[in-house]
Amino acid sequence: MEMTPKSKQFNIVATDEEDFRHDANIVPVGASRKLMVMMVAVVSFLMALTSFATMYGTKAFAATDAMSGRARGHWIPTLLTDIAVYPGYAGGLLPRGRVTVRFEDDENELLMRYELEGLETNCKGCGIHIHEGESCEEAAGHYFNHSLYESSDDDPWLEAMYNSNEEGDASNALVVPTGGMGSKVTKNHAVVIHSQDGTRIGCGVLNNIFNINSMEANVGVYPGYDNVANKRIAPTGTARIMAFEDNVLRLRGTLDGLEPNCIKCGLHIHAGLLSCNTTETIGDHWYEEEEMAGDPWVAQKATYTSDAKGHTKFAFYVYNGFDYENNIDHVLVIHGSDGTRIGCGVIKPRESSKI
């Protein structure tokens, strides 16, 4: 498995022309006519450049915030590290690979994705943790909010484990509560990989990455769902999906026409391709069953919560074992509180987008 560092690469995403039209209307009080002419010229140039990008399907233009890792839509920057042998370890194993970390909007949970090799074979329930130290030479103890988790028995990292196979490889994702320790304070901390007996065998220090590809699904009523008999529940809206370079997905969007007050109801990519027209083609949850230990759409809390009017704004991360290309054309399914499938949309590439 080739682990070429990619932390300095960027995929730049074109922004919507409407953003520039909005900005063009903001003119400082008392601005001179010359300044206004200059501003209009700049805006015209940016609009033309955006139109060019849209016409040719390029991703060559960036919204200002994209380079800083705060692309519009308020997604939290992804942290990445490449794993190498822990300093001073001489036990014969050669851990290597990559770990990525991203946070939910409230930064109370993180999703850690790892792809490792050179581990102890058949290591079951072995530790993978973020540590307090900002170097592998001085990694120190587990990094968490000690004011929230006062006892060492409450340490959220005690449940953060990986399982390796007979070849010493491990690839999966896990969710860990952070207690508000978000991306800004977690950056530059060490990730430590442990063997079965707790020995520190691998380490890397977290830094930022921002590579993404964008998809979307326009949601409508699920085929055969009787929305008249079911209080006129008729889901509509758009889900936008970002695929990062480590294949973790970020799903976010706005939906209406849902069941009112649906708490933690399911929103999943399913195995079906190209169409929401018939129930026979939609299938079950879409994930890499040979790689994943269980259904990630359940384990990684892929849900939404609607208000009393059946409206929701949702955002979450999930890793289903497939890359960008292998999620395109699959269907996104919206569930009601009892698990009934009430909405569906086909996932398509989003060539020119505001994230």
ChimeraX attribute file (.defattr): number of C-alpha atoms within 10 A of each C-alpha:
attribute: neighborCount
match mode: 1-to-1
recipient: residues
	/A:1	9
	/A:2	6
	/A:3	12
	/A:4	9
	/A:5	12
	/A:6	14
	/A:7	16
	/A:8	9
	/A:9	10
	/A:10	14
	/A:11	17
	/A:12	19
	/A:13	26
	/A:14	24
	/A:15	25
	/A:16	17
	/A:17	18
	/A:18	10
	/A:19	12
	/A:20	16
	/A:21	13
	/A:22	9
	/A:23	11
	/A:24	16
	/A:25	9
	/A:26	9
	/A:27	13
	/A:28	9
	/A:29	6
	/A:30	6
	/A:31	9
	/A:32	11
	/A:33	9
	/A:34	9
	/A:35	12
	/A:36	14
	/A:37	11
	/A:38	12
	/A:39	16
	/A:40	15
	/A:41	13
	/A:42	14
	/A:43	16
	/A:44	15
	/A:45	12
	/A:46	15
	/A:47	19
	/A:48	13
	/A:49	16
	/A:50	22
	/A:51	17
	/A:52	14
	/A:53	19
	/A:54	20
	/A:55	11
	/A:56	10
	/A:57	13
	/A:58	15
	/A:59	18
	/A:60	14
	/A:61	19
	/A:62	16
	/A:63	18
	/A:64	12
	/A:65	11
	/A:66	20
	/A:67	15
	/A:68	12
	/A:69	18
	/A:70	16
	/A:71	21
	/A:72	14
	/A:73	11
	/A:74	11
	/A:75	19
	/A:76	19
	/A:77	21
	/A:78	20
	/A:79	23
	/A:80	28
	/A:81	25
	/A:82	24
	/A:83	27
	/A:84	20
	/A:85	21
	/A:86	21
	/A:87	14
	/A:88	9
	/A:89	13
	/A:90	10
	/A:91	8
	/A:92	11
	/A:93	17
	/A:94	18
	/A:95	21
	/A:96	24
	/A:97	24
	/A:98	21
	/A:99	24
	/A:100	24
	/A:101	26
	/A:102	24
	/A:103	26
	/A:104	17
	/A:105	14
	/A:106	12
	/A:107	16
	/A:108	14
	/A:109	18
	/A:110	23
	/A:111	22
	/A:112	25
	/A:113	21
	/A:114	23
	/A:115	19
	/A:116	24
	/A:117	22
	/A:118	20
	/A:119	26
	/A:120	24
	/A:121	18
	/A:122	16
	/A:123	21
	/A:124	14
	/A:125	15
	/A:126	22
	/A:127	22
	/A:128	24
	/A:129	23
	/A:130	25
	/A:131	23
	/A:132	18
	/A:133	18
	/A:134	18
	/A:135	17
	/A:136	20
	/A:137	12
	/A:138	12
	/A:139	23
	/A:140	15
	/A:141	13
	/A:142	19
	/A:143	21
	/A:144	20
	/A:145	15
	/A:146	12
	/A:147	8
	/A:148	12
	/A:149	14
	/A:150	10
	/A:151	9
	/A:152	10
	/A:153	8
	/A:154	12
	/A:155	18
	/A:156	18
	/A:157	18
	/A:158	15
	/A:159	16
	/A:160	17
	/A:161	17
	/A:162	22
	/A:163	20
	/A:164	21
	/A:165	15
	/A:166	11
	/A:167	12
	/A:168	18
	/A:169	22
	/A:170	23
	/A:171	20
	/A:172	20
	/A:173	26
	/A:174	19
	/A:175	20
	/A:176	18
	/A:177	17
	/A:178	21
	/A:179	18
	/A:180	16
	/A:181	18
	/A:182	20
	/A:183	21
	/A:184	11
	/A:185	9
	/A:186	21
	/A:187	18
	/A:188	20
	/A:189	21
	/A:190	29
	/A:191	28
	/A:192	26
	/A:193	27
	/A:194	23
	/A:195	20
	/A:196	16
	/A:197	9
	/A:198	11
	/A:199	15
	/A:200	19
	/A:201	26
	/A:202	27
	/A:203	31
	/A:204	27
	/A:205	24
	/A:206	25
	/A:207	20
	/A:208	21
	/A:209	23
	/A:210	24
	/A:211	21
	/A:212	22
	/A:213	22
	/A:214	22
	/A:215	23
	/A:216	24
	/A:217	24
	/A:218	17
	/A:219	25
	/A:220	21
	/A:221	23
	/A:222	23
	/A:223	16
	/A:224	11
	/A:225	16
	/A:226	14
	/A:227	15
	/A:228	9
	/A:229	8
	/A:230	11
	/A:231	10
	/A:232	12
	/A:233	21
	/A:234	21
	/A:235	23
	/A:236	19
	/A:237	17
	/A:238	17
	/A:239	22
	/A:240	23
	/A:241	27
	/A:242	23
	/A:243	23
	/A:244	20
	/A:245	18
	/A:246	20
	/A:247	20
	/A:248	25
	/A:249	25
	/A:250	20
	/A:251	20
	/A:252	21
	/A:253	18
	/A:254	15
	/A:255	23
	/A:256	20
	/A:257	21
	/A:258	27
	/A:259	25
	/A:260	18
	/A:261	16
	/A:262	21
	/A:263	14
	/A:264	15
	/A:265	21
	/A:266	22
	/A:267	24
	/A:268	23
	/A:269	24
	/A:270	21
	/A:271	17
	/A:272	22
	/A:273	17
	/A:274	15
	/A:275	16
	/A:276	23
	/A:277	14
	/A:278	11
	/A:279	14
	/A:280	9
	/A:281	15
	/A:282	23
	/A:283	13
	/A:284	12
	/A:285	20
	/A:286	23
	/A:287	21
	/A:288	15
	/A:289	12
	/A:290	8
	/A:291	13
	/A:292	15
	/A:293	13
	/A:294	14
	/A:295	14
	/A:296	23
	/A:297	20
	/A:298	14
	/A:299	13
	/A:300	18
	/A:301	17
	/A:302	20
	/A:303	19
	/A:304	24
	/A:305	19
	/A:306	21
	/A:307	15
	/A:308	11
	/A:309	12
	/A:310	18
	/A:311	22
	/A:312	21
	/A:313	14
	/A:314	17
	/A:315	20
	/A:316	20
	/A:317	22
	/A:318	25
	/A:319	24
	/A:320	24
	/A:321	22
	/A:322	17
	/A:323	17
	/A:324	20
	/A:325	11
	/A:326	11
	/A:327	26
	/A:328	18
	/A:329	20
	/A:330	22
	/A:331	28
	/A:332	27
	/A:333	27
	/A:334	26
	/A:335	23
	/A:336	20
	/A:337	15
	/A:338	9
	/A:339	10
	/A:340	14
	/A:341	19
	/A:342	25
	/A:343	27
	/A:344	28
	/A:345	27
	/A:346	22
	/A:347	24
	/A:348	19
	/A:349	19
	/A:350	18
	/A:351	18
	/A:352	23
	/A:353	18
	/A:354	17
	/A:355	24
